[in-house]
Amino acid sequence: MPSQDKFYITTAIAYVNAPPHLGHALEFIQTDAIARYKRMMGYDTYFLTGTDEHGVKMYNTAKKTGKDTQDLVNENARLFKNLQEILDLSYDDFIQTSDRKRHWPACQKLWKKLAEKGDIYEKEYEGLYCEGCEVFLKETELANGNCPIHKKPPVPLKEKNYFFKLSKYSNQIVELIENGTLKLLPESRQAEFLNIAKEGLLDVSFSRPRDVLPWGVDVPGDDSQVMYVWCDALTNYISAIGYAEETDLYKHYWPADVHVIGKDIVRFHAGIWIGMLLSAEIPLPKSILIHGFITHNGEKMSKTLGNVVDPVDMTERYGKDVLRYYLLREIPTGRDGDFNDKLFVERYNADLANNLGNLLNRVHTLIARNEIGDFIFDRDFEPYKKKVDETWKKYTEDMNNFDLHEAIFHVWRLIDYANKVMEDEKPWSLLKKEPEKGRGVLCNLLEILRHISLLISPFIPETSQKIRRQLGLPAEIVKEREDGWGVLTDWKKLGDAEIIFPRIAV
C-alpha cells in the first residue's frame, strides 16, 4: 500500500449538554480502530472529532446555572476531550464550534457560498419543533404525536427564518447514493435513507431569530439572525482542516473518506450536509458509516431506570482495552447491540484472560524456564505461516469494508488456533523428548503472537504494546505490517513476563 495515500475520518461532534455516554464511546472507539488500522497499513491518516456547542439548550442551561455560556461549554467540552486518555483515542484534532477563530469563518464563508448560489431565502415558518433534537419535525416523522427519539410532543413554533433549498438537490442526492458515488454503510441503513429521500427532501430552516437564540454563529449581513445547527455543526468537518483559508491541510485531506455517525442523524448527514456541499460545489465525502444504538441488559438506557453505563467508570474498573474489546467484538458494526453485564465478564475471562493472556503467558513461561538453545525457524513453519496469512487476508478485507466486528472475530480464530497448537503439540514435553522440534514449535508460536500484536493494535492498542514489550519488540509499530516470518531472532531479547489480563472472579 503506498505510504502517501491519504485517509480522512471523522466522528459526529457530540452535543455538550450532557456528559459522554456509552453511545459516544462506541462511535469514538469504532472510529479510532479504523484510523489506527489505516495508519498501520501506511495511510497518511487524519482523525477529527469535536463538540457541538451552540443552540437554545446550552444557552438556557447556562442561564439556569448562572454561568457564562462559553464557560459552561468549555467545562462540558473538557469531559469529551478527556476521553482521549480514558478510551485511548488517537485523534489528530478536536474542534469546538464555539471557536471563533477556527470554526466561525468557515461557517460564514459556506453560508455566503450558498447565498450566492441562490439557495438561501427568507420566509415565515410555522412547524413542530422538538426542543430535544433542536429540529423541526414533519407530522409523518412523529410516533403517536411524539418525537420518536425524545418521546415528547414537539412544540408548535412560528418564526421568520432563513431557509436552505435542500429540495433543489433531493433527486441529485438520491442519484449519487444509488450510483455509488456516496456510500451509506451498511446497506440496510442506505435503503432506509433512500426510502425517505425518494419522497422528496424538504427545505430546512437555517437560522433562528437572535432574540430566541442569542448563542450561535452570526448570519452574514443580518445581525437579527443566528445560524441554526446545519451551517454551524455540520461545517466542522471542513472548518477544522482550514476551509475558510483553503489551507494545505484542507486541500490535502478533503474530501473525507468516511464520516462515522449514529443512525439518528443519517438524514442530516446524507441529506442536508450533502445538499450544502453540492450547492457550494465542494467535493463530497466518499462514505458515511452508520452505527446503531446500545441497550443495557436488553433495556433502553435512561437515568430514570438508573441503568446508564458510564464509560469512564467502566474503564476505571476494568481498563480501557476491556471496554474497547467488548464494544468492538459484541456490537455488530452498523447494527444495534446490547451491553450485557454478565456477558461483559464472560468475554473478559474467556477471550482476554483465557485465550489471549494465557497463550502469551504459557509460551513466555516455557521459554523462560527451559534451556532451549538456538532460536530457529527452519522446522515446519509453513502451516503456521499459512494460517497467519489467511487471517491477514480476511482481516484486511473486513477492515477495508469497515466491518470491525468480523475482523476482530478472525483475529480470535487465530488465537484459538495458537492455543490448539499448544494443546496438540505439547512443546513442554517435546523439549524433553525432541528438543529441536519443541524449540521450533515455540519459535513459531512467538511469531504468531507477534502477528497477533499487530492485528489487535487497532482494537486494543495498550494490550498490543504490552505483548510487544514481552516479545522484545518496540511498543509502537514501526512499519506497515512488519511483514515476513522469523522477525524474532533471540530468546534473550524477550521482555519480562506479565499477566496482562488477570481473571475476574464470578
PEKA-V895303 format. One record per pair of residues at least 24 apart in sequence whose C-alpha atoms are under 10 Angstrom apart, sorted by sequence separation. I is the first residue (numbers start at 1). J is the second residue. If there is no record, write none. Layout:
<<I	J> <I	J>>
This chain:
<<53	77> <73	97> <74	98> <129	153> <130	154> <131	155> <173	197> <174	198> <204	228> <205	229> <206	230> <207	231> <266	290> <390	414> <421	445> <447	471> <453	477> <469	493> <470	494> <471	495> <472	496> <9	34> <10	35> <51	76> <52	77> <73	98> <128	153> <129	154> <130	155> <173	198> <205	230> <206	231> <207	232> <265	290> <266	291> <322	347> <323	348> <326	351> <446	471> <469	494> <470	495> <471	496> <9	35> <51	77> <128	154> <129	155> <130	156> <171	197> <174	200> <204	230> <206	232> <259	285> <262	288> <263	289> <264	290> <322	348> <325	351> <387	413> <388	414> <418	444> <419	445> <454	480> <455	481> <468	494> <469	495> <470	496> <471	497> <8	35> <50	77> <51	78> <127	154> <128	155> <129	156> <130	157> <170	197> <171	198> <174	201> <255	282> <256	283> <257	284> <258	285> <259	286> <260	287> <261	288> <262	289> <263	290> <264	291> <318	345> <325	352> <387	414> <418	445> <454	481> <468	495> <469	496> <470	497> <7	35> <70	98> <127	155> <128	156> <129	157> <170	198> <171	199> <173	201> <254	282> <255	283> <256	284> <257	285> <258	286> <259	287> <260	288> <261	289> <262	290> <263	291> <264	292> <418	446> <454	482> <467	495> <469	497> <470	498> <51	80> <70	99> <127	156> <128	157> <129	158> <170	199> <171	200> <254	283> <255	284> <256	285> <257	286> <258	287> <259	288> <260	289> <261	290> <262	291> <263	292> <264	293> <388	417> <466	495> <469	498> <8	38> <50	80> <51	81> <126	156> <127	157> <128	158> <167	197> <170	200> <171	201> <254	284> <255	285> <256	286> <257	287> <258	288> <259	289> <260	290> <261	291> <262	292> <263	293> <309	339> <318	348> <322	352> <384	414> <387	417> <418	448> <451	481> <467	497> <7	38> <49	80> <50	81> <126	157> <127	158> <169	200> <170	201> <254	285> <255	286> <256	287> <257	288> <258	289> <259	290> <260	291> <261	292> <262	293> <321	352> <387	418> <417	448> <418	449> <451	482> <466	497> <467	498> <6	38> <7	39> <49	81> <125	157> <126	158> <127	159> <168	200> <169	201> <170	202> <254	286> <255	287> <256	288> <309	341> <450	482> <451	483> <466	498> <5	38> <6	39> <125	158> <126	159> <167	200> <168	201> <169	202> <170	203> <294	327> <384	417> <415	448> <451	484> <466	499> <467	500> <16	50> <124	158> <125	159> <126	160> <166	200> <167	201> <168	202> <169	203> <234	268> <384	418> <414	448> <415	449> <451	485> <466	500> <7	42> <8	43> <13	48> <14	49> <15	50> <16	51> <17	52> <124	159> <125	160> <166	201> <167	202> <168	203> <234	269> <414	449> <450	485> <3	39> <5	41> <6	42> <7	43> <8	44> <9	45> <10	46> <11	47> <12	48> <13	49> <14	50> <15	51> <16	52> <17	53> <123	159> <124	160> <125	161> <165	201> <166	202> <167	203> <450	486> <3	40> <5	42> <6	43> <7	44> <8	45> <9	46> <10	47> <11	48> <12	49> <13	50> <14	51> <15	52> <16	53> <17	54> <123	160> <124	161> <125	162> <165	202> <166	203> <167	204> <294	331> <384	421> <414	451> <415	452> <447	484> <448	485> <450	487> <463	500> <3	41> <4	42> <5	43> <6	44> <7	45> <8	46> <9	47> <10	48> <11	49> <12	50> <13	51> <14	52> <15	53> <16	54> <17	55> <122	160> <123	161> <124	162> <125	163> <164	202> <165	203> <166	204> <230	268> <234	272> <235	273> <293	331> <300	338> <301	339> <414	452> <447	485> <450	488> <463	501> <2	41> <3	42> <4	43> <5	44> <6	45> <7	46> <8	47> <9	48> <10	49> <11	50> <12	51> <13	52> <14	53> <15	54> <122	161> <123	162> <124	163> <164	203> <165	204> <166	205> <230	269> <234	273> <292	331> <298	337> <299	338> <447	486> <1	41> <2	42> <3	43> <4	44> <5	45> <6	46> <7	47> <8	48> <9	49> <10	50> <11	51> <12	52> <13	53> <15	55> <17	57> <18	58> <121	161> <122	162> <123	163> <163	203> <164	204> <165	205> <233	273> <234	274> <291	331> <292	332> <297	337> <298	338> <299	339> <411	451> <412	452> <446	486> <447	487> <1	42> <2	43> <3	44> <4	45> <16	57> <17	58> <50	91> <121	162> <122	163> <163	204> <164	205> <165	206> <231	272> <235	276> <291	332> <292	333> <293	334> <294	335> <295	336> <296	337> <297	338> <298	339> <299	340> <411	452> <444	485> <446	487> <447	488> <1	43> <2	44> <15	57> <16	58> <17	59> <47	89> <48	90> <49	91> <54	96> <120	162> <121	163> <122	164> <162	204> <163	205> <164	206> <230	272> <231	273> <234	276> <235	277> <291	333> <292	334> <293	335> <294	336> <295	337> <296	338> <297	339> <298	340> <444	486> <446	488> <15	58> <47	90> <48	91> <49	92> <50	93> <51	94> <52	95> <53	96> <54	97> <120	163> <121	164> <161	204> <162	205> <163	206> <164	207> <230	273> <290	333> <291	334> <292	335> <293	336> <294	337> <295	338> <296	339> <297	340> <412	455> <443	486> <17	61> <46	90> <47	91> <48	92> <49	93> <50	94> <51	95> <52	96> <53	97> <54	98> <119	163> <120	164> <121	165> <161	205> <162	206> <163	207> <289	333> <290	334> <291	335> <292	336> <293	337> <294	338> <295	339> <296	340> <297	341> <411	455> <412	456> <444	488> <17	62> <46	91> <47	92> <48	93> <49	94> <50	95> <51	96> <52	97> <53	98> <119	164> <120	165> <160	205> <161	206> <162	207> <231	276> <289	334> <290	335> <291	336> <292	337> <293	338> <294	339> <295	340> <296	341> <297	342> <410	455> <411	456> <443	488> <45	91> <46	92> <47	93> <48	94> <49	95> <50	96> <51	97> <52	98> <53	99> <118	164> <119	165> <120	166> <159	205> <161	207> <162	208> <230	276> <291	337> <297	343> <443	489> <45	92> <46	93> <47	94> <48	95> <49	96> <50	97> <51	98> <118	165> <119	166> <160	207> <161	208> <162	209> <408	455> <443	490> <119	167> <159	207> <160	208> <161	209> <237	285> <407	455> <408	456> <443	491> <115	164> <119	168> <159	208> <160	209> <407	456> <114	164> <159	209> <408	458> <114	165> <408	459> <407	459> <36	89> <111	164> <159	212> <35	89> <36	90> <404	458> <17	72> <25	80> <28	83> <32	87> <35	90> <36	91> <360	415> <404	459> <16	72> <17	73> <20	76> <24	80> <28	84> <32	88> <33	89> <35	91> <356	412> <359	415> <363	419> <16	73> <19	76> <20	77> <32	89> <33	90> <162	219> <355	412> <359	416> <362	419> <379	436> <380	437> <384	441> <15	73> <16	74> <18	76> <19	77> <25	83> <29	87> <31	89> <32	90> <360	418> <370	428> <378	436> <379	437> <16	75> <17	76> <18	77> <19	78> <20	79> <21	80> <24	83> <28	87> <29	88> <30	89> <31	90> <32	91> <356	415> <359	418> <360	419> <363	422> <372	431> <378	437> <379	438> <381	440> <385	444> <388	447> <392	451> <396	455> <16	76> <17	77> <19	79> <20	80> <28	88> <29	89> <31	91> <352	412> <355	415> <356	416> <359	419> <362	422> <371	431> <372	432> <376	436> <379	439> <380	440> <381	441> <384	444> <388	448> <391	451> <392	452> <395	455> <15	76> <16	77> <18	79> <19	80> <25	86> <28	89> <29	90> <351	412> <355	416> <358	419> <359	420> <366	427> <367	428> <370	431> <375	436> <376	437> <379	440> <380	441> <383	444> <384	445> <387	448> <391	452> <15	77> <16	78> <20	82> <25	87> <28	90> <355	417> <356	418> <366	428> <370	432> <373	435> <374	436> <377	439> <378	440> <379	441> <381	443> <382	444> <385	447> <389	451> <14	77> <16	79> <20	83> <28	91> <161	224> <162	225> <355	418> <356	419> <359	422> <372	435> <373	436> <376	439> <377	440> <381	444> <384	447> <385	448> <388	451> <392	455> <16	80> <25	89> <138	202> <161	225> <162	226> <351	415> <355	419> <363	427> <371	435> <372	436> <375	439> <376	440> <377	441> <379	443> <380	444> <381	445> <384	448> <388	452> <391	455> <15	80> <160	225> <161	226> <162	227> <163	228> <351	416> <354	419> <363	428> <366	431> <374	439> <375	440> <376	441> <377	442> <378	443> <379	444> <14	80> <161	227> <162	228> <164	230> <201	267> <362	428> <372	438> <373	439> <374	440> <376	442> <377	443> <378	444> <381	447> <13	80> <161	228> <164	231> <372	439> <375	442> <376	443> <377	444> <136	204> <204	272> <334	402> <371	439> <372	440> <375	443> <376	444> <135	204> <136	205> <202	271> <203	272> <333	402> <334	403> <135	205> <193	263> <197	267> <201	271> <202	272> <333	403> <334	404> <372	442> <377	447> <196	267> <201	272> <263	334> <332	403> <333	404> <334	405> <262	334> <263	335> <332	404> <333	405> <367	439> <185	258> <193	266> <194	267> <197	270> <261	334> <263	336> <331	404> <332	405> <333	406> <57	131> <184	258> <189	263> <192	266> <193	267> <197	271> <201	275> <260	334> <331	405> <332	406> <56	131> <57	132> <183	258> <184	259> <185	260> <192	267> <196	271> <328	403> <329	404> <330	405> <367	442> <55	131> <56	132> <57	133> <182	258> <190	266> <194	270> <328	404> <329	405> <366	442> <367	443> <57	134> <189	266> <193	270> <194	271> <328	405> <329	406> <56	134> <193	271> <327	405> <328	406> <329	407> <330	408> <363	441> <364	442> <55	134> <328	407> <329	408> <330	409> <363	442> <11	91> <125	205> <190	270> <325	405> <328	408> <329	409> <363	443> <10	91> <13	94> <124	205> <328	409> <364	445> <9	91> <13	95> <14	96> <123	205> <184	266> <363	445> <364	446> <10	93> <13	96> <120	203> <122	205> <325	408> <329	412> <363	446> <13	97> <119	203> <120	204> <121	205> <122	206> <120	205> <121	206> <122	207> <360	445> <120	206> <184	270> <359	445> <360	446> <363	449> <183	270> <359	446> <182	270> <360	449> <392	481> <359	449> <182	274> <135	228> <177	270> <356	449> <134	228> <135	229> <111	206> <134	229> <135	230> <389	484> <174	270> <356	452> <173	270> <174	271> <388	485> <173	271> <176	274> <190	288> <173	272> <189	288> <190	289> <385	484> <189	289> <190	290> <385	485> <170	271> <173	274> <189	290> <384	485> <385	486> <169	271> <170	272> <172	274> <173	275> <182	284> <183	285> <184	286> <185	287> <186	288> <187	289> <188	290> <189	291> <169	272> <172	275> <181	284> <182	285> <183	286> <184	287> <185	288> <186	289> <187	290> <189	292> <382	485> <167	271> <170	274> <181	285> <182	286> <183	287> <184	288> <185	289> <186	290> <381	485> <115	220> <166	271> <167	272> <169	274> <170	275> <173	278> <181	286> <182	287> <183	288> <184	289> <185	290> <186	291> <381	486> <166	272> <169	275> <172	278> <180	286> <181	287> <182	288> <183	289> <184	290> <185	291> <357	463> <361	467> <364	470> <112	219> <165	272> <166	273> <168	275> <169	276> <180	287> <356	463> <360	467> <364	471> <111	219> <112	220> <164	272> <166	274> <167	275> <176	284> <377	485> <378	486> <108	217> <111	220> <112	221> <166	275> <169	278> <361	470> <377	486> <107	217> <108	218> <165	275> <166	276> <169	279> <177	287> <357	467> <360	470> <376	486> <377	487> <107	218> <108	219> <109	220> <164	275> <165	276> <168	279> <352	463> <356	467> <360	471> <375	486> <377	488> <104	216> <105	217> <107	219> <108	220> <164	276> <166	278> <289	401> <376	488> <377	489> <104	217> <105	218> <107	220> <108	221> <166	279> <289	402> <375	488> <376	489> <103	217> <104	218> <165	279> <289	403> <375	489> <376	490> <149	264> <164	279> <374	489> <375	490> <111	227> <148	264> <374	490> <375	491> <98	215> <100	217> <114	231> <374	491> <375	492> <98	216> <99	217> <373	491> <97	216> <98	217> <108	227> <372	491> <97	217> <107	227> <111	231> <110	231> <111	232> <109	231> <110	232> <107	230> <108	231> <368	491> <107	231> <108	232> <111	235> <367	491> <368	492> <106	231> <107	232> <110	235> <367	492> <106	232> <107	233> <368	494> <104	231> <107	234> <108	235> <364	491> <367	494> <104	232> <107	235> <110	238> <368	496> <103	232> <106	235> <107	236> <110	239> <368	497> <103	233> <106	236> <109	239> <329	459> <364	494> <104	235> <107	238> <133	264> <325	456> <328	459> <364	495> <365	496> <103	235> <104	236> <106	238> <107	239> <133	265> <327	459> <328	460> <364	496> <365	497> <103	236> <106	239> <110	243> <326	459> <364	497> <365	498> <98	232> <102	236> <103	237> <105	239> <106	240> <109	243> <110	244> <324	458> <325	459> <363	497> <364	498> <97	232> <98	233> <103	238> <104	239> <106	241> <109	244> <324	459> <325	460> <362	497> <97	233> <103	239> <106	242> <107	243> <108	244> <109	245> <324	460> <361	497> <96	233> <97	234> <102	239> <103	240> <105	242> <106	243> <107	244> <322	459> <323	460> <324	461> <360	497> <361	498> <97	235> <101	239> <102	240> <103	241> <105	243> <106	244> <321	459> <322	460> <360	498> <361	499> <97	236> <102	241> <103	242> <105	244> <106	245> <321	460> <360	499> <361	500> <96	236> <102	242> <103	243> <104	244> <105	245> <106	246> <320	460> <321	461> <360	500> <95	236> <102	243> <103	244> <320	461> <321	462> <322	463> <357	498> <358	499> <94	236> <95	237> <97	239> <102	244> <320	462> <321	463> <357	499> <358	500> <97	240> <101	244> <102	245> <319	462> <320	463> <321	464> <357	500> <358	501> <95	239> <96	240> <258	402> <356	500> <357	501> <358	502> <70	215> <95	240> <189	334> <356	501> <357	502> <69	215> <94	240> <95	241> <188	334> <189	335> <353	499> <357	503> <93	240> <186	333> <187	334> <188	335> <353	500> <354	501> <93	241> <185	333> <186	334> <352	500> <353	501> <354	502> <185	334> <186	335> <352	501> <353	502> <354	503> <351	501> <352	502> <353	503> <352	503> <353	504> <56	208> <349	501> <55	208> <59	212> <60	213> <348	501> <349	502> <350	503> <59	213> <348	502> <349	503> <58	213> <59	214> <60	215> <348	503> <349	504> <56	212> <57	213> <59	215> <348	504> <349	505> <55	212> <56	213> <58	215> <59	216> <119	276> <346	503> <349	506> <55	213> <56	214> <57	215> <345	503> <346	504> <54	213> <55	214> <56	215> <345	504> <54	214> <55	215> <56	216> <119	279> <345	505> <346	506> <54	215> <55	216> <114	275> <118	279> <119	280> <345	506> <53	215> <54	216> <55	217> <114	276> <117	279> <53	216> <54	217> <113	276> <114	277> <116	279> <117	280> <113	277> <114	278> <115	279> <116	280> <117	281> <342	506> <111	276> <114	279> <115	280> <110	276> <113	279> <114	280> <110	277> <113	280> <114	281> <112	280> <113	281> <110	279> <111	280> <110	280> <55	226> <109	280> <55	227> <56	228> <110	282> <54	227> <55	228> <54	228> <55	229> <54	229> <53	229> <52	229> <54	232> <53	232> <54	233> <322	501> <52	232> <53	233> <52	233> <51	233> <52	234> <319	501> <318	501> <52	236> <51	236> <50	236> <318	504> <49	236> <50	237> <48	236> <49	237> <48	237> <50	240> <49	240> <48	240> <48	241> <46	241> <46	249> <46	253> <45	253> <44	253> <47	256> <46	256> <48	259> <186	401> <185	401> <186	402> <185	402> <186	403> <15	233> <185	403> <14	233> <13	233> <12	233> <13	234> <12	234> <13	236> <12	236> <13	237> <34	258> <87	311> <12	237> <86	311> <87	312> <10	236> <11	237> <86	312> <10	237> <31	258> <86	313> <9	237> <31	259> <83	311> <86	314> <87	315> <8	237> <31	260> <83	312> <86	315> <30	260> <31	261> <82	312> <86	316> <28	260> <87	319> <88	320> <27	260> <28	261> <79	312> <86	319> <87	320> <88	321> <27	261> <86	320> <87	321> <27	262> <85	320> <86	321> <26	262> <87	323> <88	324> <24	261> <87	324> <24	262> <23	262> <8	252> <9	253> <7	252> <8	253> <9	254> <6	252> <7	253> <8	254> <9	255> <10	256> <6	253> <7	254> <8	255> <9	256> <10	257> <11	258> <12	259> <6	254> <7	255> <8	256> <9	257> <10	258> <11	259> <12	260> <13	261> <7	256> <8	257> <9	258> <10	259> <11	260> <12	261> <6	256> <7	257> <8	258> <9	259> <10	260> <11	261> <12	262> <6	257> <7	258> <8	259> <9	260> <10	261> <11	262> <12	265> <12	269> <31	289> <30	289> <30	291> <27	289> <27	290> <27	291> <26	291> <27	292> <26	292> <26	293> <23	291> <26	294> <23	292> <23	293> <22	293> <23	294> <22	294> <23	295> <22	295> <22	296> <9	285> <8	285> <8	286> <9	287> <10	288> <11	289> <9	288> <22	301> <21	301> <25	310> <26	311> <22	308> <23	309> <25	311> <21	308> <22	309> <24	311> <25	312> <21	309> <22	310> <23	311> <21	310> <22	311> <20	310> <21	311> <22	312> <19	310> <20	311> <21	312> <33	324> <20	312> <22	314> <29	323> <30	324> <29	324> <33	328> <28	324> <29	325> <26	323> <30	327> <25	323> <26	324> <29	327> <30	328> <25	324> <29	328> <26	326> <27	327> <22	323> <26	327> <25	327> <26	328> <30	333> <23	327> <22	327> <26	331> <26	333> <22	339> <41	396> <37	396> <38	399> <37	399> <38	400> <37	400> <34	399> <33	399> <34	400> <34	401> <34	402> <33	402> <34	403> <34	404> <31	402> <33	404> <30	402> <88	460> <89	461> <30	403> <31	404> <87	460> <88	461> <30	404> <88	462> <30	405> <40	454> <40	455> <37	454> <40	457> <37	455> <40	458> <37	456> <39	458> <37	457> <38	458> <36	457> <37	458> <36	458> <37	459> <33	456> <35	458> <36	459> <33	457> <34	458> <33	458> <34	459> <36	461> <32	458> <33	459> <31	458> <32	459> <33	460> <30	458> <33	461> <29	458> <30	459> <29	459> <29	460> <40	477> <42	479> <43	480> <39	477> <40	478> <41	479> <42	480> <40	479> <41	480> <42	481> <39	479> <40	480> <41	481> <39	480> <40	481> <38	480> <40	482> <37	480> <3	480> <1	480>>
